[in-house]
Amino acid sequence: MLDLYHHGSSVCAAKVRMVLAEKRLDWTGHYLDILTGEQFNPDYLKLNPKGVVPTLVDDVDVIRESTLICEYLDEKFPDTPLKPDSPSGKVRMRTWTKFIDEYVHPMCAVLTFSASHRHTINRLGPKGVEEYLAKTPNPDLERRKREWLALGFKGPEVVKAVKIFDTMLNDMDAVLAENAWLAGATFSLADIAVIPYVNRLEAFTMLSVWQPQRPRVMDWFERMSARPSFYSAIDEYLPESLADDFRTYGGKSWPEVEAVLTAG
């Protein structure tokens, strides 16, 4: 039996849910509200000492880190393979997953907190916010969260975050000029790795207005969002209240994102 610890707004959890959906695997979900700090409960920290989601438990095996979970599932359940056949295709796939893990994901937290999560968390009130922050086991992450909550788009990491997302869209558009999918001719873990981050911009109502527009990215996004796995991986698990915060506060944040893009 597969058990997945996850949250609706987690881009990393969305990747794993999409793999599970593409492979039509049965799984049991354990939903952790990461905006109130449930991921820092002692029992969960025994499974994932970093206090992050997702975590996959497969009988006695505990697999952490979403990219590793996706590859684990693809290897253990080879029906409906999600890796390219050729060695070069696998390299292209892993180039994307590595880029997402090393560059985009750290900046997704900056953009998400600055645009929306800070409003959601600040509704906990001063005492609730302090309790939430105090649960963070990593002192550096706690410091950064305090900056995101207090400073929003005036924070020191925002410009870098916006530029990393812009680089991702540029690179996607260039690759999609030559290939139907990000790692080549077939849908793969590369596309699954990227879609939650592109969809985060869509959830913020920013994707279609991000300048300059990339028609090939938009075509890819339409094909991705038309896959049945998209709904079951992303839309189904995002609470409507959180989706509304994304739309409301993300839309209000666009002028500040645009200002970074136009400043060069």
Phi, psi and omega in degrees: 000135179264126176243129181240124173266124192203177176213152186294329182265357183286118178295325180292318178296325180299322178301313182293318179299325179292320176298314179301319180289317180299325182267358179056046181266143174279139180207157177251128182264144174235104189274124178247127178278097184286348179273355172243000174093017181296337180290351179259008176297141185306320181296321179287324179298337174292327177279320184222093185300339178284344181068042179232162172246153008266166167228132177253131174244120179242094187058249182266353182271131176247120183243125180246167181075117189300321180297319178291322177298317180298316179291323177301312181296322181292326180280322182285328181239081190288347175297144187055065182298144183241016173246146173299157182287321189274154175302320180293325177294321177295324176296316178299318178300312184286337173298319178290314182296326178291317179299316179297312183295318188274330187241308188287314185300313179302327181276342176294322177298318179299310183294319183292315178294317183294322183276321191222308188303329182296326178289319180296313183288322180295341175291348175291344183086162184307315181294316180296322178296316179296320178296319178298313182293324182294338180282344183292118186285341182263114183301322180293319178294322177299317178299316181295320178299321178299320177296315181298317182290323185274322191257337182057230183284000173269001181290158187288345184258357190294315182300315178299318181298313180297318182291325177295316178296321179295320176298317178302314181294320177298314180295321177299313183298322179293315180294319183288348173289337183251339187223153178289328183231169190292331179255007180142221186276347185238149173300138185209183176299339176297314180294321178295323180294326187270326190303321181297331182281321174293320179293333176299321177294322177295318179297330177276005185057032182256339193299312186288342182255358179295122188257145351286151181294146179244099185299327181290326175295318180295321177296315177300316181297320179295320178292321178294315183288345177277347180289138179305329182293339181296312181297312185289339180269327190241297187295320186297330188257000179270112180304142183299325179297322179286321176300322179293321176297317178302311181296313186292304186281328175297316178298320179292338182274347185305316180304325179288323174295314180301322180297322177294316182294319182285337178287341178081000000 
